[in-house]
Each structure stands twice: as structure tokens, then as C-alpha cells.
Amino acid sequence: MAGHSKWANIQHRKGAQDKKRAKLFSKLGREIYVAAKMGGGDPDMNPRLRLAVATARSQSMPKDGIEKNIQKGIGGTGGEDYEEIRYEGYGPNGVAIIVECLSDNRNRTASEVRSIFAKAGGNMGETGSVNFMFDRIGEVVYLSDKASAEDMFEAALEAGADNVESTAEGHFITCSVEDFGAVRDALEAKYGEPERQGLIWQPNVNTPVDEETARAIMNLVDTLEDNDDVQNVTTNADITDEIMEKLMDE
């Protein structure tokens, strides 16, 4: 595979270690609510809701919290009207960044995201200003002990995946957006629920960064993710293993 996202791995580990569970559950709940409101409360008939619920479970969100947001979405309780918004821009040293949001106030969110970019020495651009540096793909991740590299490779390709990369951390399977559901379902039937799954932005152009820039980018991403309206942040920062390990130890 053309390099699975090391940055996603960093964020995943950081997410598992941090203590901002209430904020995380709030964001997961918002996605569940929107998915249920748009497509109904049955995960088997609503792919977006199924993905949202699976993601929430992988983050240990309580079952009653998941159910509450599903019922809220389909039952008409609460009047939130969230809009999906994508912002694009550049961080320090020209690192490309995509910020995905769910907001009930576009003007507020745009102002806050623009301010975060500016304070970090970056700038928010127009829609389409950086997304050509990324491919929209499906990703399914299993821990390495779920299967051997060979077995996972064969199962993933048979399911319709495009690429598989196995490392000491896990198996990273990628596919087209159109094939994501079929690939996920086939692998889940064989290996159980994955560690992580979803649609991601994978860089097709990487920006190498030094330690100082890497630290600045990580701080920028942390600040963006701390915003209540921000759901996902992706960058094309190419951070070496050596720098990554040093920053994770800080």
C-alpha cells in the first residue's frame, strides 16, 4: 500500500490515552444522531449509522449513550439541525490539512476554524484548495493477532480490497469508497469487528517535516480536534518514525 497513515496511528493511540472522554462521546453521539435522523434507526438498513455505531463501540462509548442518540435522531426529540462542512487549508511549512465538521452554525464554525489555523501560523483556504492531495478511500484495520499477514492479504483481496499492509501494529486494508461496505462485511464475517473502520482521506502527496514542524502540526491538530464542531482532521505531514516516537514520549 502506498503508505498507510502513520498520522492516523498517532491520533488513534493518543485518543486511546487521553482523558477527554466526554468530548469524544459527544462527537460520536452527534454523528450517530445525524446518521439516524438522515437514514433511520436500523443499522442494518442504514450504512452510515452502522459505521457510526461501530466507531462508537470501538471507543468504548456506553450502550445507553448510543441508543439515546439513535432514538433522539429518529424520535424528533431535540431540534438540532447539523450541517456537514469540510474546511481545507495549510498548516506550518505548507502541510495540507482537511477538517471535517458537523455544525449547527456554519458562520461560528468557520470563524473558529479560521482562527485556529491563523494562530498556528497556517491559513484556511477555499474548498478544493488541498483535497487534490488526498484520495477518499475506505479503510479497515485489524490488530496483528487477528490473522497472519498472508491470511489477511488473501481474505482482503478476495473481499475486493485494493491494498493490504501488515505491520507489527496491525493489518491496514484499503479499498474504494464504493467497495467499502462489501469489504468490511466480508472481513467482519471472518474476523469479527475491526479495530477501526471508515472512510478516510489518504494523502497522495506527502510533505516531509522536521521535528519542530511535526510538533507544531500535532499541536494544531489537537486544537482543531478540541473544537466541539470538528469531527475529523487529516494532514499530509510525513513524520519519520524517529520523530514520531520522540513526540509521543513528550
C-alpha positions as CSV (number, residue, x, y, z in Angstrom):
1,M,0.0,0.0,0.0
2,A,1.2,3.5,-0.7
3,G,1.9,4.2,2.9
4,H,-0.9,3.8,5.4
5,S,-1.4,6.9,7.6
6,K,1.1,7.0,10.3
7,W,-0.6,10.2,11.5
8,A,-3.8,8.2,11.9
9,N,-1.9,5.8,14.1
10,I,-0.6,8.6,16.2
11,Q,-4.0,10.1,16.7
12,H,-5.5,6.7,17.4
13,R,-3.0,6.0,20.2
14,K,-3.4,9.5,21.6
15,G,-7.1,9.1,21.6
16,A,-6.9,5.9,23.5
17,Q,-4.7,7.5,26.1
18,D,-6.3,10.9,26.6
19,K,-9.0,11.5,29.2
20,K,-11.3,13.7,27.2
21,R,-13.9,11.0,27.0
22,A,-16.9,13.3,27.5
23,K,-15.9,15.4,24.4
24,L,-15.2,12.3,22.4
25,F,-18.5,10.7,23.3
26,S,-20.3,14.0,22.4
27,K,-18.8,13.9,18.9
28,L,-19.5,10.3,18.4
29,G,-23.1,10.8,19.6
30,R,-23.5,13.7,17.2
31,E,-22.6,11.5,14.3
32,I,-24.9,8.8,15.5
33,Y,-27.8,11.3,15.8
34,V,-27.2,12.7,12.3
35,A,-27.0,9.3,10.8
36,A,-30.2,8.1,12.4
37,K,-32.0,11.3,11.5
38,M,-31.0,11.0,7.9
39,G,-31.4,7.3,7.3
40,G,-33.4,5.7,10.1
41,G,-32.6,3.9,13.3
42,D,-31.8,0.4,11.9
43,P,-28.0,-0.1,11.5
44,D,-28.6,-3.0,9.1
45,M,-30.6,-0.7,6.8
46,N,-28.5,2.4,7.4
47,P,-24.8,2.0,6.4
48,R,-23.8,5.4,7.9
49,L,-25.4,4.6,11.2
50,R,-23.8,1.1,11.3
51,L,-20.4,2.7,10.8
52,A,-21.1,5.4,13.4
53,V,-22.2,2.8,16.0
54,A,-19.2,0.6,15.2
55,T,-16.9,3.5,15.7
56,A,-18.6,4.4,19.0
57,R,-18.2,0.9,20.3
58,S,-14.6,0.8,19.3
59,Q,-14.1,3.8,21.6
60,S,-16.0,2.2,24.4
61,M,-18.9,4.5,24.3
62,P,-21.6,3.2,26.6
63,K,-24.5,1.3,25.0
64,D,-27.2,3.6,26.6
65,G,-25.4,6.6,25.1
66,I,-25.5,5.0,21.6
67,E,-29.2,4.1,22.0
68,K,-30.1,7.5,23.3
69,N,-28.7,9.3,20.3
70,I,-30.3,6.8,17.9
71,Q,-33.7,7.5,19.5
72,K,-33.1,11.2,19.5
73,G,-32.4,11.1,15.8
74,I,-35.5,9.1,14.9
75,G,-37.8,10.3,17.5
76,G,-37.9,14.0,17.0
77,T,-36.5,15.0,20.4
78,G,-34.1,17.9,20.2
79,G,-34.1,20.4,17.4
80,E,-30.5,20.3,16.3
81,D,-30.0,20.6,12.5
82,Y,-26.4,19.8,11.8
83,E,-24.7,20.5,8.6
84,E,-21.7,18.6,7.2
85,I,-18.9,21.0,6.4
86,R,-15.4,20.4,5.1
87,Y,-12.6,23.0,5.5
88,E,-9.3,22.9,3.9
89,G,-6.1,24.8,4.5
90,Y,-2.4,24.8,5.1
91,G,-0.6,24.4,8.4
92,P,3.0,25.4,9.2
93,N,5.5,24.8,6.4
94,G,2.7,24.2,3.9
95,V,1.3,20.9,5.4
96,A,-2.1,20.3,3.8
97,I,-5.0,19.8,6.2
98,I,-8.6,18.7,5.8
99,V,-11.0,19.4,8.7
100,E,-14.5,17.7,8.7
101,C,-17.2,19.2,10.8
102,L,-20.8,18.7,11.9
103,S,-22.1,22.2,12.8
104,D,-25.4,23.8,13.6
105,N,-23.9,27.2,12.9
106,R,-21.7,27.5,9.8
107,N,-20.6,31.1,10.5
108,R,-19.4,30.2,14.0
109,T,-17.6,27.1,13.0
110,A,-15.9,28.8,10.0
111,S,-14.7,31.7,12.2
112,E,-13.4,29.4,14.9
113,V,-11.6,27.1,12.5
114,R,-10.1,30.0,10.6
115,S,-8.8,31.5,13.9
116,I,-7.2,28.2,14.9
117,F,-5.4,28.0,11.6
118,A,-4.2,31.6,11.9
119,K,-2.9,31.3,15.4
120,A,-0.9,28.2,14.4
121,G,0.8,30.1,11.6
122,G,-1.3,28.5,8.9
123,N,-4.2,29.6,6.8
124,M,-7.6,28.3,5.8
125,G,-8.2,28.1,2.1
126,E,-11.1,27.6,-0.2
127,T,-12.9,24.3,-0.6
128,G,-10.8,22.2,-3.0
129,S,-7.6,24.0,-2.2
130,V,-5.9,20.9,-0.8
131,N,-8.2,17.9,-1.3
132,F,-6.5,17.1,-4.7
133,M,-3.5,15.9,-2.5
134,F,-5.7,13.2,-0.9
135,D,-7.7,10.2,-2.1
136,R,-11.0,9.4,-0.5
137,I,-10.9,5.7,0.3
138,G,-12.3,3.1,2.7
139,E,-10.1,1.7,5.5
140,V,-10.5,-1.4,7.7
141,V,-7.9,-2.0,10.5
142,Y,-7.4,-5.2,12.4
143,L,-4.9,-5.9,15.2
144,S,-2.0,-8.0,14.1
145,D,-3.1,-11.0,16.2
146,K,-6.3,-11.4,14.3
147,A,-4.6,-13.2,11.4
148,S,-1.3,-13.8,9.7
149,A,-0.2,-11.3,7.1
150,E,-0.7,-13.9,4.4
151,D,-4.2,-14.9,5.5
152,M,-5.3,-11.3,5.9
153,F,-3.9,-10.4,2.5
154,E,-5.8,-13.3,0.8
155,A,-9.1,-12.6,2.7
156,A,-8.9,-8.8,1.9
157,L,-8.2,-9.2,-1.8
158,E,-10.9,-11.8,-2.1
159,A,-13.3,-9.4,-0.4
160,G,-12.4,-6.7,-3.0
161,A,-9.8,-4.6,-1.3
162,D,-7.2,-2.7,-3.3
163,N,-4.3,-2.8,-0.9
164,V,-3.2,-4.5,2.4
165,E,-0.3,-3.6,4.6
166,S,0.6,-5.6,7.6
167,T,2.8,-4.3,10.3
168,A,3.6,-5.1,13.9
169,E,0.7,-2.8,14.9
170,G,-1.9,-4.4,12.7
171,H,-3.4,-5.0,9.3
172,F,-4.4,-2.0,7.3
173,I,-6.8,-2.8,4.5
174,T,-7.9,-0.1,2.0
175,C,-10.5,-0.1,-0.8
176,S,-12.6,2.2,-3.0
177,V,-15.4,4.1,-1.3
178,E,-17.9,2.1,-3.5
179,D,-16.5,-1.3,-2.2
180,F,-16.1,-0.3,1.4
181,G,-19.3,-1.9,2.7
182,A,-18.7,-5.2,0.9
183,V,-15.1,-5.4,2.0
184,R,-15.9,-4.5,5.6
185,D,-18.8,-7.0,5.8
186,A,-16.7,-9.9,4.3
187,L,-13.8,-9.3,6.7
188,E,-16.1,-8.8,9.7
189,A,-17.8,-12.1,8.9
190,K,-14.4,-13.8,9.0
191,Y,-12.5,-12.0,11.7
192,G,-15.1,-10.1,13.7
193,E,-15.5,-6.4,14.3
194,P,-12.4,-4.5,13.2
195,E,-10.3,-2.2,15.5
196,R,-11.1,0.7,13.2
197,Q,-13.1,1.3,10.1
198,G,-14.4,4.1,8.0
199,L,-13.9,6.4,5.1
200,I,-10.6,8.4,5.3
201,W,-8.6,10.9,3.3
202,Q,-5.3,9.3,2.4
203,P,-2.5,11.6,1.2
204,N,-1.3,11.0,-2.3
205,V,1.3,13.8,-1.9
206,N,3.2,13.8,1.4
207,T,5.0,16.8,3.0
208,P,8.2,15.8,4.9
209,V,8.5,17.7,8.1
210,D,11.2,18.2,10.7
211,E,10.7,17.8,14.4
212,E,9.8,21.4,15.0
213,T,7.2,21.4,12.3
214,A,5.8,18.0,13.4
215,R,5.3,19.3,16.9
216,A,3.5,22.4,15.5
217,I,1.3,20.3,13.3
218,M,0.4,18.0,16.2
219,N,-0.5,21.0,18.4
220,L,-2.6,22.4,15.6
221,V,-4.5,19.1,15.1
222,D,-5.0,18.8,18.9
223,T,-6.5,22.3,19.0
224,L,-8.8,21.6,16.0
225,E,-10.0,18.4,17.5
226,D,-10.7,20.1,20.7
227,N,-13.3,22.2,18.9
228,D,-16.8,20.8,19.5
229,D,-17.8,21.0,15.9
230,V,-14.8,19.3,14.5
231,Q,-15.2,15.5,13.8
232,N,-12.0,14.5,11.9
233,V,-8.7,16.1,11.0
234,T,-6.4,14.7,8.3
235,T,-2.9,16.0,7.3
236,N,-0.3,15.0,4.7
237,A,2.5,15.5,7.1
238,D,5.2,12.9,6.6
239,I,6.7,12.3,10.0
240,T,9.6,9.9,10.4
241,D,9.4,7.0,12.9
242,E,12.2,8.6,14.9
243,I,10.4,11.9,15.2
244,M,7.1,10.3,15.9
245,E,8.5,8.2,18.8
246,K,10.2,11.2,20.3
247,L,7.0,13.3,20.2
248,M,4.9,10.5,21.6
249,D,7.2,10.3,24.5
250,E,6.8,14.0,25.4
